[in-house]
């Protein structure tokens, strides 16, 4: 009985980790774009996205943490899509730097 509660709580913690990490990644992306300073966030974007995706996929296995996992995966997919669109638009403006 106690092991079941530990499993539910651990999936919730992993789900919240996914959501909080995703929101933090969005915050760092906004700060790096608005401030104009070269923060090392863009160099580590693949690490952030993979951490969000892995923790989101793990939290999908718990019934109570499934919405948190979906939020985390959604944020990670948005980061990938946004980075791709910004790269494509920048490449259209200056194709050969």
N, C-alpha and C positions, 0 to 999 in steps of 0.2 A: 504494500500500500504506500509506504513512504517513497519507494523507488519511483512509483508512478508520478508522485507530486514533484520529485526532483527532475524527472524527465520533462514534465510540462513547464516547469519554471525555467529549465535550461533552454528549451526551445523559445520561450518568450524572451529571454535575455539575448539570445542570438538574433532574434527578430528585431528587437529594439536596437541592437548593435548595428544591424544592417541599415535601419532607418536613420539613426543618428549619424552614422558614417556617411550616408548619402547626403544628408542635409549639410554636414560639415564640408563635403566635397563641393556641393553647390555654392556654399558660402565662400570657399577659397577660390573657386572659379570666378565668382563675381568680383571678389576683391582684386584678383590678378588682372581682370579685364578693365575694371573701373579705375584702378590706381595707375596703371601703366607701368608699374614696376615688374621686373621679371622675377616672379616668385617661382621657386622650383616645383610648383604644383604640376605644371603641364608636363614636366619630365617624369613625374610619378603618377600620371593619370591612369596608366594601365594597372598599376598596383592598387589604386583606390577602387577602380571599377571592378577588378577581380575580387577584392575583399568584399565589396558590396554584393556582388553576384553570388559568391560562394556562401556567404552567411544568409543571404536571402533564399537560396535554394535549400540550405539545411533547415531553415525555419519553415519551409513549406511542408515538411513532414509532420509537424505538429498541428493538430486541429485548431487549437486556440491561437497559435502564432501565425497561421496562414495569411491573414490580412497584412501583418507586418512584413512578411516575406514578399508579398506581392508589391507592397509599397517600396521596399528596398530594390527589388528587381526593376520596377518602373523607373525609379530614380537613376539606376545604373544605365538602363536603356536610353533615358533622356540625355544623360551625359555623353554617351556614345553618339547619339543622333546629333546633338547640338555641336559637338566638336567636329563631326563630319561636315555639317552644313556650314559652319564658320570657315573651315578649311577650304571647302569648295567655293564659297563666295570670295574668300581672299585670293584663291587661285584664279578666279575669273577676272579679278581686277588687275592683278600683277601675275601673269602666268609664269614668267621667267625672271626671278629676282636677280 
